[in-house]
Amino acid sequence: MGKHWVQAIKPVTRHSLEGAYLTYYAGDWFECRNQELIELMQAGAVRTTADVLRVEFAGDDSGVLLLPGALPPAGLDHYGIETREAGALCLPWERTLVMSAGAGCTAETVALGMMRLAPDDYPAWELVVKLASFTRLARDVGSAEEQALTLAALGDLQLPVYDTRLLWVRRTEATEEVIQLWRAEVEQGHDPQHAFLRVVYTHPVALNTLPADWVGSWIQA
């Protein structure tokens, strides 16, 4: 049976695929199977990713920057999203998905992330990134040395950790500075997740945090 990501357009109370009884509100995304999808659409309760993108997405000046080892999803050209391989981190487009090795997503996921960077359609987010986990904190990842650096910089290790292998960025003065500082730390051999925390918590930027299982994306262990 197929699985489909859908967005609620009115409250939906249902059993999730994991068996939990949950209520989703307008704007929330969730996965459902074929028969439930038909029933929800007949009730006018949801719209599919195709529905959303057909009406709202424009791929002008957007692309996926592939860092070494990253593999782009098929179908990006359908949405007008370009790709480019790069050895170093940069922002070639107004809206860039920086994709690292080990990350995976669908073309629809790429486009939905890009939409969150469009100030005319959504709040003016500058960075969009997923949580690495629903439970993992900075105290749980990285070496003792990296944790010490983060604690010294931020005064706390009770901070959610982001998975920076999928990082949507709108090119602004703030994000160009954040990306430059983060790249410098990573090139010095620092842990990417801790380095990202140290930069984004000390340099103001409009950051949109996505759940770890957000719409058709995944991270290889």
N, C-alpha and C positions, 0 to 999 in steps of 0.2 A: 504494500500500500504506500502511495506517495505521501510526502510531507510537503506542506506549503506554509510559508510565512505570510501572515495577514495582519492588517492593522484594523483595530476596532474603530468603528465610527459611532457606536453607542455602547452602553455597558453590556458586557457578555460575561455570564457566570457559567463555568464549565469545569470539567475535570481536565487537567493538563495531560500531556502525553506521559508525564511521570506519575500521574495518579492523584495529584493535589487538587483540591477544590478551590478555584480561584476566581476572582472577578477582575475583568479587564475593562478599562475605561477608554473613552475616545482618545485616540493617539497611541495607545499601547499596542505593541506587537506581540504575537505569539504564533506558535506552530500548531497546525492541525492536519488531519488526514483528509483523504479525498471526500468521503461521505459527509463528514462534518463541514468541510468547506462548502459543499453544495447547499447544505441546510443553512449555514450562516449567510451565504450570499442571497439565498431566496428570502431570508428574513431582513435583508438590507442592513446587516450588522457589521460587515467587514468590507474592506477592499484589499485587493492583492497588491503585491509589489508592482506588477505590470500596470495596474490601475493608477497607482500613485505616480510612477515614473512617466507614464504616457501624458498625464495632465501637467505635472509640475517640474519635470527635470529638463534642464538645458545644459549641454555638455561643453559650452564655449569655454576656451582657455582652461581646460582641466585635463589632468593626466596622471598616470601611475609611474612613479620613479622606482625602478627595480634595482635594489641594492644587490650585491653579489649573492647568487644562489636563489634569489626570489623568482617565483614563477607566476606570471599574470593569469587571471582567469580568462576563459574564452568569452567572446561576445562583447568586449569593450567597445569595439568599433561601431556596434549597433547603437550605442549611446553617444558617439562622437568623442569618446575618451581616448586620448593618445597614451602611448607607453614609451618609456625611454630607459635604457640600461645606464647605470652610473656607478662608478667606483666610489664616489664621495657623495655625501648628503648635500642636497641643494633644493631650491624651490623653482623649477623651470616654468611653472604655470601659476596662474592666479589661485587655482585650487589644485593641490597636489596630494595624492596618496603616496606616502613613503612606505614601501613594502619591503620587508626583510625576509631572509630565508627562514622557512619554517612556518610562515603565515599563509593562510588560505582563505579565499572568499569567492563569492560569485560576482559576476559583472553587475548584477542588480544591487548587491551590497555596496560595491564601490560607488555607484551612482547615488544611493540613498545617503551615504556618508558625505558625498559632495554637496548634496542638498542642504545639509546642516551648516555648510560654510557660506551659503548664499544669504546675505543680510536682507534681501527683499522678500524672501519666503519664510525665513526662520529667524530667531534671535541671531545677532551677529557674532556667532562663534568664530574663533580664530584657530582653535585646535580641537580635534575630535579624536578621542582615543578610548579603547575599551579597558575595563579592569582586567587584570591578569587572572583574577579569581574572585569569588564572592567572599572569601574568608581570609585570604593571604594578606599579610601586612608587611611593612618594610623590615620588621624585626625577624621575619620568617625567610627572607631571601638574601642572597649575597654573602660575601665573606664578612668576617668580623671587622676587617679594615674598612670595607664599604659602609657597613652599618655605623661605625664610629664617625666616619666623615658626614654621613647624613644626620646623625644625632647632633654633631657639632654645628652643622649648618642650620638645622631646622628645630632642634630642641626636642624632638619626639620621633619615635619609631612606630607609633600606633597610627600609621598612615596607610591607606590603601595603595596597592602597587598596580601600576599600569603596564599593559603589554604594548610596548612601543614598536612591535613588529608590524603593526597596522596603524599608521598615524596619518590622519587627514589634516592638512594644513592650508589655511588661507594666507596668502602672502601679504603681510603687513610689516610695518617697522618692528612691532613687538615680536612677531613670529620669526622674522629673520634673525633677530637677536637671540631668541630662545634656541633656534636651530643651530646657530653658529656656536653658542656656548655648549650646547649638548654634544654637538659633533666634536668639539675640542676635547671634552671629557672622555668621550668614547675612544677617540684616537689615542688618548694617553693610556688606554687600557682599563678605564673604569667600567664598572657594571652599568649597562645601559639603563636598567630600571631605576637604580639608585641615582644615577646621574640625572635622569629625567626629573625625578622628584626634587632634587637639589636646585635644578634650574627653574622649574615651573612654580615652585613655592616661593622663590625669591625674585621672580621677574613677572610682573602683572601681565596676564594674558587671559583672554576669554576662553576657558576650557570647558568643553562639553564631555562629560563622562558617560560612557556607554556600559551596559551590563556585559559581563564576561561572555555571555552566549548570544550577543546581539546579532540579529537577522542575517543568517546565512554566512557567518564567518567562523573560522576555527583557527586554532593554534596547535601545531604539532608539539608534543612534549620533547 
